[in-house]
C-alpha cells in the first residue's frame, strides 16, 4: 500500500528508507519540488531525512521537468562567464581572454544566437536581443511592463504571466482558470500558479489543500495559511492509516460475528424450535451490515478530497 495515497498500487521501495510510495504520488511530489526550484529534494516520507539520489529524481520526472531539474543543477555549478539561453536553457560560455568583456559604446558583441533553438539574446542583461536599445533602457521598459501587469484594475490584475513560457496574458472575462494559448499550460489568473491536484490532497480550488490558491484561504496571513494546510496534509498522512486499520479491524470483527451467527443457526436448526430461533437473525445480520456501512461512511468523511 502506498504511504501517501493509501491505495493498493504497484510500488517500489525508496532507496533511502525502503518505504512504499506509488509511482504516481512520487512523480507529483518530485514535479512540485522541481517547479519550486529545489535541487536537493528530500524523501517524501516525513520520518526520513535523507535526500533522494539524482538518478531517482530524473527517472521519475517527465521530460519537461527533467530538463528543468538538470538546468537547475547546472545553474548551481556555473560561473559568471556562462549563462543559459532564456528560451531553451542551453548554456553558452562567453569568454574573451578568460573574462567577460568590459562594456563599450557598442553592445553588439553581447549578441548571442543560441545554436540549439536559434533564439537571439543579449548575454549582458540576459534578455531577448534589443537592437538599437541599450540594456539599461530595455530593462526600464521591461520593468514598466511588469509594473503595469501587476496593477489592479476593475478588481483584477491587468495581466498575468504564464508560469511556463512567461508571456503575459490579459483576461477580459471568465473564471480564474486560464489556459496559455502558446504552451497550453493551465494556471490560476489570481495567483499565477499552475493547476495541480492529487487524490486525497485536493486541488487548486480546495481551501485546505497544499495545492490550493493562496487567495482562497487566509490571503492576508500566509504563515498561518501554510501552517494550517501543512497540518491538514500531515494529518492525512499520519491519521489516514490509523483510520484504515480501524476500519479493517471492525470489518474483521463483523466477519467473526457473522461466522458465530452461522454456527448458532446450524446448532439451533437441530431443535424443534428452529423457526422461532431463526426469526430474529435476518434483523440482527441486517443491523450489523448497516453498522459496518456507517463505519466506512465515517471513514470517507474523515478523508475528504
C-alpha positions as CSV (number, residue, x, y, z in Angstrom):
1,X,0.0,0.0,0.0
2,X,1.3,3.5,-0.9
3,X,2.2,5.6,2.2
4,X,0.9,8.7,0.5
5,X,-2.5,7.9,-1.2
6,X,-3.1,4.7,0.8
7,X,-4.2,2.8,-2.3
8,X,-3.1,-0.6,-3.4
9,X,-0.9,0.2,-6.4
10,X,2.3,-1.2,-7.8
11,X,5.0,0.3,-5.6
12,X,8.8,0.3,-5.5
13,X,10.6,0.9,-2.2
14,X,12.5,4.2,-2.0
15,X,16.3,3.5,-1.9
16,X,16.8,5.7,1.2
17,X,14.3,4.3,3.6
18,X,12.7,1.4,1.8
19,X,9.2,2.9,2.4
20,X,6.5,2.2,-0.2
21,X,5.3,5.1,-2.4
22,X,3.5,4.5,-5.7
23,X,4.8,5.9,-8.9
24,X,2.0,8.5,-9.4
25,X,2.5,10.1,-5.9
26,X,6.3,10.2,-6.3
27,X,6.1,11.9,-9.7
28,X,3.6,14.5,-8.4
29,X,5.8,15.2,-5.4
30,X,9.0,15.5,-7.4
31,X,7.4,17.7,-10.1
32,X,6.2,20.1,-7.4
33,X,9.7,20.3,-5.9
34,X,11.3,21.0,-9.3
35,X,8.7,23.7,-10.0
36,X,9.9,25.4,-6.8
37,X,13.5,25.3,-8.0
38,X,14.6,22.6,-5.5
39,X,17.8,20.8,-6.4
40,X,18.3,18.8,-3.2
41,X,15.0,17.0,-2.8
42,X,14.2,15.3,0.5
43,X,12.4,11.9,0.7
44,X,8.6,12.3,0.6
45,X,8.4,10.2,3.8
46,X,8.3,12.6,6.7
47,X,10.2,10.4,9.1
48,X,13.0,10.0,6.6
49,X,15.6,12.9,6.5
50,X,17.6,11.6,3.5
51,X,17.9,13.3,0.1
52,X,16.8,11.4,-3.0
53,X,19.5,10.5,-5.4
54,X,19.8,12.4,-8.7
55,X,19.2,9.2,-10.7
56,X,16.0,8.5,-8.8
57,X,14.7,12.0,-9.3
58,X,15.4,12.1,-13.0
59,X,13.9,8.7,-13.6
60,X,10.6,9.7,-12.1
61,X,10.3,13.1,-13.8
62,X,8.6,14.0,-17.1
63,X,10.8,15.0,-19.9
64,X,9.9,18.7,-19.3
65,X,10.6,18.6,-15.6
66,X,13.8,16.5,-16.2
67,X,15.2,19.3,-18.4
68,X,14.3,21.9,-15.8
69,X,15.9,19.9,-13.0
70,X,19.1,19.4,-14.9
71,X,19.1,23.1,-15.7
72,X,18.9,24.0,-12.0
73,X,21.8,21.5,-11.4
74,X,23.9,23.2,-14.0
75,X,23.0,26.6,-12.8
76,X,24.4,25.9,-9.4
77,X,27.8,24.8,-11.0
78,X,28.5,27.6,-13.5
79,X,30.5,30.8,-13.2
80,X,29.7,34.3,-14.5
81,X,31.1,33.6,-17.9
82,X,28.3,31.0,-18.6
83,X,24.6,31.7,-18.9
84,X,21.6,29.7,-20.1
85,X,19.6,30.7,-23.2
86,X,16.4,32.5,-21.9
87,X,14.3,30.3,-24.2
88,X,15.7,26.7,-24.3
89,X,18.1,26.9,-21.3
90,X,21.1,25.8,-23.5
91,X,24.3,27.1,-21.8
92,X,26.6,29.4,-23.6
93,X,30.1,30.4,-22.4
94,X,31.2,34.0,-23.3
95,X,34.9,34.4,-22.8
96,X,37.4,36.9,-24.0
97,X,40.9,36.2,-22.7
98,X,39.2,34.3,-19.9
99,X,36.9,37.2,-18.8
100,X,33.6,38.8,-19.8
101,X,34.4,41.8,-22.0
102,X,34.0,45.3,-20.4
103,X,31.1,47.5,-21.6
104,X,31.7,49.7,-24.5
105,X,29.6,52.0,-26.7
106,X,28.7,49.2,-29.0
107,X,27.0,46.3,-27.3
108,X,26.6,44.2,-30.4
109,X,29.4,41.9,-29.1
110,X,26.9,40.6,-26.5
111,X,24.5,39.4,-29.2
112,X,24.2,35.6,-28.9
113,X,22.3,33.3,-31.2
114,X,21.5,30.0,-29.5
115,X,22.8,27.0,-31.5
116,X,20.0,24.9,-30.2
117,X,16.8,26.9,-30.7
118,X,18.3,29.9,-32.8
119,X,16.9,32.3,-30.3
120,X,18.8,35.7,-30.3
121,X,19.5,37.2,-26.9
122,X,21.8,39.6,-25.0
123,X,24.5,38.0,-22.9
124,X,25.0,41.1,-20.8
125,X,21.4,41.5,-19.5
126,X,20.2,38.0,-20.2
127,X,17.2,39.2,-22.2
128,X,15.9,38.9,-25.8
129,X,18.1,40.9,-28.1
130,X,17.2,44.6,-28.2
131,X,18.5,46.1,-31.4
132,X,19.2,49.9,-31.1
133,X,18.3,49.9,-27.4
134,X,20.9,49.6,-24.6
135,X,20.5,47.2,-21.7
136,X,19.5,49.9,-19.3
137,X,16.7,51.3,-21.5
138,X,15.4,47.8,-22.3
139,X,15.3,46.8,-18.6
140,X,13.5,50.0,-17.8
141,X,10.8,49.2,-20.4
142,X,10.5,45.6,-19.2
143,X,10.1,46.9,-15.6
144,X,7.3,49.2,-16.7
145,X,5.6,46.2,-18.4
146,X,5.8,44.2,-15.2
147,X,4.5,47.1,-13.1
148,X,1.5,47.6,-15.5
149,X,0.7,43.9,-15.4
150,X,0.7,43.8,-11.6
151,X,-1.6,46.8,-11.2
152,X,-5.2,46.1,-10.1
153,X,-7.9,47.5,-12.4
154,X,-11.6,46.6,-12.2
155,X,-10.9,44.2,-9.3
156,X,-8.2,42.2,-11.1
157,X,-4.6,42.3,-12.4
158,X,-4.1,43.9,-15.8
159,X,-2.2,40.8,-16.9
160,X,-0.8,37.6,-15.5
161,X,2.4,35.8,-16.6
162,X,2.2,32.2,-17.7
163,X,4.3,30.1,-15.2
164,X,5.8,28.1,-18.1
165,X,6.6,30.3,-21.1
166,X,6.5,33.6,-19.1
167,X,4.3,35.5,-21.7
168,X,1.8,38.0,-20.2
169,X,-1.9,37.1,-20.7
170,X,-4.7,39.5,-20.1
171,X,-8.1,38.2,-19.1
172,X,-11.2,40.1,-20.4
173,X,-13.9,37.8,-18.9
174,X,-14.4,34.3,-17.4
175,X,-13.1,32.5,-14.4
176,X,-9.6,32.3,-12.9
177,X,-8.8,29.0,-14.7
178,X,-6.6,30.1,-17.6
179,X,-5.0,28.1,-20.4
180,X,-2.0,29.6,-22.1
181,X,-2.5,30.0,-25.9
182,X,1.2,29.4,-26.5
183,X,2.1,26.4,-24.4
184,X,-1.3,25.1,-23.2
185,X,-0.4,25.4,-19.5
186,X,-3.3,25.5,-17.1
187,X,-2.8,28.1,-14.4
188,X,-4.7,30.4,-12.0
189,X,-5.1,34.0,-13.0
190,X,-5.3,35.3,-9.4
191,X,-2.0,33.8,-8.1
192,X,-0.2,32.8,-11.3
193,X,0.4,29.2,-10.1
194,X,-0.1,26.0,-12.1
195,X,-3.2,23.9,-11.5
196,X,-2.2,20.8,-9.6
197,X,-4.2,18.0,-7.9
198,X,-3.6,14.7,-6.1
199,X,-6.3,12.4,-4.8
200,X,-7.0,12.8,-1.0
201,X,-4.9,16.0,-1.0
202,X,-7.3,18.2,-3.1
203,X,-6.6,20.6,-6.0
204,X,-6.1,24.4,-6.6
205,X,-9.7,25.2,-5.7
206,X,-9.6,23.5,-2.3
207,X,-9.3,25.8,0.7
208,X,-7.3,23.5,2.9
209,X,-5.2,21.7,0.2
210,X,-1.5,22.3,-0.1
211,X,-2.2,22.8,-3.8
212,X,-4.9,25.4,-3.1
213,X,-4.8,29.0,-4.3
214,X,-3.3,31.4,-1.7
215,X,-6.3,33.8,-2.3
216,X,-8.9,31.2,-1.4
217,X,-7.8,30.8,2.3
218,X,-6.3,33.5,4.6
219,X,-4.7,35.5,1.8
220,X,-3.5,38.2,4.3
221,X,-1.9,35.7,6.7
222,X,0.5,33.5,4.6
223,X,2.3,31.9,7.6
224,X,-0.9,30.8,9.2
225,X,-2.2,29.5,5.9
226,X,0.9,27.4,5.3
227,X,0.7,26.1,8.9
228,X,-3.0,25.1,8.6
229,X,-2.6,23.5,5.2
230,X,0.6,21.7,6.2
231,X,-1.1,20.4,9.3
232,X,-4.1,19.1,7.3
233,X,-1.7,17.4,4.9
234,X,0.3,15.9,7.8
235,X,-2.9,14.8,9.5
236,X,-4.0,12.9,6.4
237,X,-0.6,11.3,6.0
238,X,-0.5,10.1,9.7
239,X,-4.1,9.6,10.7
240,X,-5.4,8.0,7.5
241,X,-3.5,4.7,8.0
242,X,-4.9,4.5,11.6
243,X,-8.4,5.0,10.3
244,X,-7.9,2.4,7.6
245,X,-6.6,-0.1,10.2
246,X,-9.6,0.7,12.5
247,X,-12.0,0.1,9.6
248,X,-10.3,-3.2,8.7
249,X,-10.4,-4.3,12.4
250,X,-14.1,-3.5,12.6
251,X,-14.6,-5.4,9.4
252,X,-12.8,-8.4,10.8
253,X,-14.9,-8.3,14.0
254,X,-18.0,-8.2,11.8
255,X,-16.8,-11.3,9.9
256,X,-16.2,-13.2,13.2
257,X,-19.7,-12.3,14.5
258,X,-21.3,-13.4,11.2
259,X,-19.5,-16.7,11.5
260,X,-20.7,-17.1,15.0
261,X,-24.3,-16.4,13.9
262,X,-23.9,-19.1,11.2
263,X,-22.7,-21.6,13.8
264,X,-25.5,-20.7,16.1
265,X,-28.1,-21.2,13.3
266,X,-26.6,-24.6,12.5
267,X,-26.9,-25.8,16.1
268,X,-30.4,-24.2,16.5
269,X,-31.6,-26.0,13.4
270,X,-31.4,-29.3,15.1
271,X,-34.0,-28.3,17.6
272,X,-37.8,-28.3,17.2
273,X,-37.9,-24.5,17.7
274,X,-35.8,-23.8,14.6
275,X,-38.2,-21.3,13.2
276,X,-38.5,-19.3,16.5
277,X,-34.7,-19.1,16.9
278,X,-34.0,-18.1,13.3
279,X,-36.7,-15.5,13.0
280,X,-34.7,-12.6,14.5
281,X,-31.4,-13.5,12.7
282,X,-32.1,-11.6,9.5
283,X,-32.8,-8.5,11.5
284,X,-29.5,-8.9,13.5
285,X,-27.4,-9.5,10.4
286,X,-29.0,-6.5,8.7
287,X,-28.2,-4.3,11.7
288,X,-24.6,-5.4,11.7
289,X,-24.2,-4.7,8.0
290,X,-25.8,-1.3,8.5
291,X,-23.3,-0.5,11.3
292,X,-20.4,-1.6,9.2
293,X,-21.7,0.6,6.3
294,X,-21.8,3.6,8.7
295,X,-18.2,3.0,9.8
296,X,-17.0,3.2,6.2
297,X,-19.1,6.3,5.6
298,X,-17.4,7.9,8.6
299,X,-14.0,6.9,7.2
300,X,-14.9,8.6,3.9
301,X,-15.9,11.8,5.7
302,X,-12.6,11.8,7.5
303,X,-10.7,11.6,4.2
304,X,-12.2,14.4,2.2
305,X,-10.8,15.3,-1.2
